[in-house]
């Protein structure tokens, strides 16, 4: 989604949003241990060459995925004391 548009109609900045739903379930009895929805966003510049724009988009996607991965690990560590043995 374009978030910065110049007076001439050129988009110079894009907003990338994403969401992740995950559930941790114990296999032995299908007990749900935790269930989480994560949503976030990042932005990237669209100025410069086509290659620079594609590189910026790829980098923004990777930043968003790392954010989700970090959040999942953080939530697992935070919830782990309440998990049954």
Secondary structure by P-SEA (a helix, b strand, c coil): ccccccccccccbbbbbbbbbbbbbcccccccccccccccbbbbbccccaaaaaaaaaaaaaaaaaaaaaaaaaaaaaacccccc
